[in-house]
Amino acid sequence: AVRQLRGTASVGIALPAVDADAVGAVAEGALLGAYDFTRYRTGTETAVERLEVVTPRARDTAAKAAARRAAVVAGAVHGTRDLVNTAPLDLYPAAFADVARAAAKGTKIKVQVMDEKELAAGGYGGLVGVGQGSSRPPRLVRLDWAPSRARGSVALVGKGITFDSGGLSIKPAKGMETMKSDMAGAAAVLHTVLAAAELELPVRVTGWLCLAENMPSGTAQRPSDVITQRGGTTVEVLNTDAEGRLVLADGLVAACEEDPDVVVDVATLTGAQV
């Protein structure tokens, strides 16, 4: 409903919101519903600029905190959606790394970006192998939110294939139409770390963005190639369209080297499992 009010400067939402949880739910739902991606469109009306939840709990501290959390969560979802919707012409591994750097600027998040030379020297054979067919080389981005006296540590590893043609095991044309979205895992990880910092969560959250473009060319990896992942494990490539596990393996090994309490990988589902 909010999305249909494009061009409206301010909208008030009057729904049952008698406690802090309800206030947060209404705010989050309205903000998520207002999302609109207009980067490549001309002459479109702007999204709603201001949303207000009308509630008798407006002065309540818990309700205010719930509304703020809803705004941060919705902002993270919007940021993730923006990246997923961005054309692969504009969002390639180095560009994605630049987005991460820019997004973390001014926060207490530390950012480290490894380029193709550093990846090769560090033994990240999965990222190097998947990315070697593209003229736009791979990147590994590490983002670290590390508050003092953190109660625990979580590592998030995101698959970031900025475009997946399938490589030499090429997809059919129809199967490529949505493959700009194969970086959704990395986008979700990036914005989760940003949200953790904005909410000042008392947990260390480290994000790993495994970024590569899977393309066919004379330099692409081949079925039957044997690559060496970070940590020394060797892998025979049988199908170059099974690339996500290769980049994630490098990121997972790197994440586990720091001995976090929990490791979670985030990735789009491989078509072989459908």
C-alpha positions in Angstrom: 0.0 0.0 0.0 2.8 2.4 0.9 4.5 1.8 -2.5 1.3 3.0 -4.3 1.8 6.4 -2.6 4.9 7.2 -4.6 5.4 11.0 -4.9 3.8 11.6 -1.4 6.1 13.5 0.9 4.8 12.1 4.2 2.5 9.2 5.1 1.0 8.3 8.5 0.2 4.7 9.3 -2.6 4.2 11.8 -2.8 0.4 12.6 -3.2 -1.4 15.9 0.1 -0.8 17.7 -0.5 -1.1 21.4 2.9 -2.2 22.4 6.5 -1.9 21.3 6.6 -5.1 19.3 3.5 -4.0 17.4 5.0 -0.6 16.7 8.2 -2.2 15.4 6.2 -4.6 13.2 4.1 -1.9 11.7 7.1 0.3 11.0 9.1 -2.5 9.5 6.3 -3.6 7.3 5.5 -0.1 6.0 9.2 0.6 5.3 9.7 -2.7 3.5 6.6 -2.1 1.5 7.8 1.3 0.4 10.8 -0.1 -1.4 11.3 0.9 -5.0 14.3 0.6 -7.3 14.5 3.4 -9.9 18.2 3.6 -10.7 17.6 2.8 -14.4 14.3 4.5 -14.9 13.5 8.0 -15.9 10.4 10.1 -15.1 9.3 8.0 -12.1 7.9 9.4 -8.9 10.0 9.2 -5.9 9.3 6.9 -3.0 7.6 8.1 0.1 10.0 10.4 1.9 8.7 10.2 5.5 6.7 7.5 7.3 5.1 8.0 10.7 3.4 5.3 12.9 0.4 6.8 14.7 0.3 5.1 18.1 -0.5 5.9 21.7 2.9 4.5 22.6 4.7 7.3 20.7 6.6 8.6 23.8 7.4 5.1 25.1 11.2 4.4 25.1 10.7 0.7 24.1 8.5 1.7 21.2 11.0 4.3 20.0 13.7 1.7 20.1 11.5 -0.8 18.2 10.9 1.8 15.5 14.6 2.6 15.2 15.4 -1.1 14.9 12.8 -1.4 12.2 14.3 1.4 10.3 17.8 -0.1 10.4 16.5 -3.6 9.4 14.5 -2.2 6.6 17.4 0.0 5.4 19.6 -3.2 5.3 17.0 -5.0 3.3 16.7 -2.1 0.9 20.5 -1.9 0.5 20.6 -5.6 -0.2 17.8 -5.3 -2.8 19.5 -2.4 -4.5 22.7 -4.5 -5.0 20.7 -7.5 -6.3 18.8 -5.2 -8.7 21.9 -3.5 -10.0 23.0 -4.5 -13.5 26.2 -6.7 -13.7 27.6 -4.1 -16.1 27.8 -1.8 -13.1 28.3 -4.3 -10.2 31.4 -6.4 -10.8 33.8 -7.7 -8.1 35.9 -4.5 -7.8 32.8 -2.3 -7.9 31.2 -4.4 -5.2 34.3 -4.0 -3.1 34.1 -0.3 -3.6 30.5 -0.2 -2.5 31.4 -2.1 0.7 34.2 0.4 1.4 32.0 3.4 0.9 29.1 1.9 3.0 31.5 1.2 5.9 33.1 4.7 5.8 32.3 6.7 8.9 31.5 3.6 10.9 33.6 1.5 13.3 33.7 -1.4 10.8 37.2 -2.3 9.5 37.4 -3.2 5.9 40.0 -5.3 4.1 40.0 -6.0 0.3 42.1 -8.6 -1.3 42.7 -8.3 -5.0 43.5 -11.1 -7.5 47.3 -11.0 -6.8 46.8 -11.2 -3.1 44.3 -14.0 -3.5 46.7 -16.0 -5.7 49.5 -15.5 -3.2 47.2 -16.5 -0.3 46.1 -19.7 -1.8 42.5 -18.8 -2.5 42.3 -21.1 -5.5 38.5 -21.2 -5.6 38.1 -17.5 -6.1 41.0 -17.3 -8.5 39.8 -20.3 -10.5 36.2 -19.1 -10.8 37.2 -15.5 -11.6 40.0 -16.2 -14.1 37.6 -16.4 -17.1 36.5 -12.8 -16.6 38.3 -9.6 -17.6 37.0 -8.3 -14.2 39.0 -10.2 -11.6 37.8 -11.5 -8.2 37.9 -9.9 -4.8 37.6 -11.1 -1.2 36.3 -8.4 1.2 36.5 -8.8 5.0 34.3 -6.5 7.1 34.7 -6.6 10.9 32.4 -5.1 13.5 34.3 -5.8 16.8 32.8 -3.9 19.8 34.7 -3.9 23.0 33.6 -6.7 25.4 31.8 -8.6 22.7 29.7 -11.4 24.1 30.6 -13.7 21.2 31.7 -13.8 17.6 29.8 -14.7 14.4 31.3 -15.1 10.9 29.1 -14.6 7.9 30.4 -15.9 4.5 28.5 -14.6 1.4 28.5 -16.0 -2.1 29.1 -13.0 -4.4 29.0 -14.2 -8.1 28.3 -10.9 -9.7 27.2 -12.6 -12.9 27.0 -16.4 -13.5 27.1 -17.4 -17.1 28.1 -20.9 -16.0 31.6 -20.5 -17.4 32.6 -23.1 -20.0 29.8 -25.3 -18.7 27.6 -22.5 -20.0 24.0 -22.0 -19.0 21.2 -21.8 -21.6 20.2 -18.2 -22.5 17.0 -18.4 -20.4 19.0 -19.6 -17.4 21.2 -16.5 -17.4 18.4 -13.9 -17.3 18.4 -13.6 -13.5 22.1 -14.5 -12.9 23.0 -11.0 -11.8 21.3 -12.0 -8.6 23.9 -14.7 -7.8 25.6 -12.2 -5.5 22.6 -11.9 -3.1 24.4 -13.8 -0.4 27.3 -11.3 -0.3 24.9 -8.4 -0.4 23.0 -9.8 2.6 26.2 -10.3 4.5 27.4 -6.8 3.8 24.3 -5.2 5.0 24.0 -7.5 8.0 27.4 -6.3 9.2 26.4 -2.7 8.6 23.2 -3.2 10.5 25.0 -4.8 13.4 27.3 -1.8 13.7 24.4 0.7 13.4 22.5 -1.1 16.2 25.7 -1.4 18.2 25.1 -5.1 18.8 27.4 -6.5 21.6 28.6 -9.3 19.3 31.6 -9.4 17.0 30.3 -9.9 13.4 32.8 -10.5 10.7 31.6 -10.7 7.1 33.4 -12.3 4.2 32.3 -11.3 0.6 33.5 -13.9 -1.9 33.3 -11.9 -5.2 33.9 -13.2 -8.7 32.3 -13.2 -12.1 31.9 -16.6 -13.7 32.5 -16.2 -17.5 33.7 -18.3 -20.4 36.9 -17.4 -22.2 40.2 -18.7 -23.3 41.5 -18.2 -19.7 38.5 -19.7 -17.9 38.9 -22.8 -15.8 38.0 -26.1 -17.4 36.1 -29.2 -16.4 38.9 -31.6 -15.2 41.0 -28.8 -13.8 42.3 -29.5 -10.3 42.5 -26.4 -8.1 43.9 -25.9 -4.6 41.6 -24.1 -2.1 42.6 -22.0 0.8 43.9 -24.4 3.4 45.3 -26.9 0.9 42.4 -29.0 -0.1 42.4 -30.0 -3.8 39.2 -30.0 -5.8 38.6 -31.4 -9.3 36.3 -29.2 -11.3 33.7 -31.3 -13.2 31.2 -28.6 -14.0 32.2 -24.9 -14.0 28.6 -23.9 -13.2 29.1 -25.4 -9.7 31.2 -22.4 -8.9 29.5 -21.1 -5.7 30.9 -23.9 -3.5 34.4 -23.1 -4.7 34.3 -19.4 -3.7 32.5 -20.2 -0.5 35.1 -22.8 0.4 37.8 -20.2 0.4 35.8 -17.8 2.4 34.8 -20.5 4.9 38.3 -21.6 5.5 39.5 -18.0 6.0 36.6 -17.3 8.4 37.4 -20.5 10.4 41.0 -19.5 10.7 39.9 -16.8 13.1 38.0 -19.3 15.3 34.6 -17.6 15.6 31.9 -19.1 17.8 29.5 -19.5 14.9 30.0 -19.6 11.1 27.1 -19.1 8.7 27.3 -19.1 4.9 24.7 -17.2 2.8 24.2 -18.1 -0.8 21.6 -18.4 -3.6 20.5 -21.9 -4.2 22.3 -23.8 -6.9 20.1 -24.9 -9.8 21.2 -28.5 -9.3 19.3 -28.7 -6.1 15.9 -27.6 -7.5 
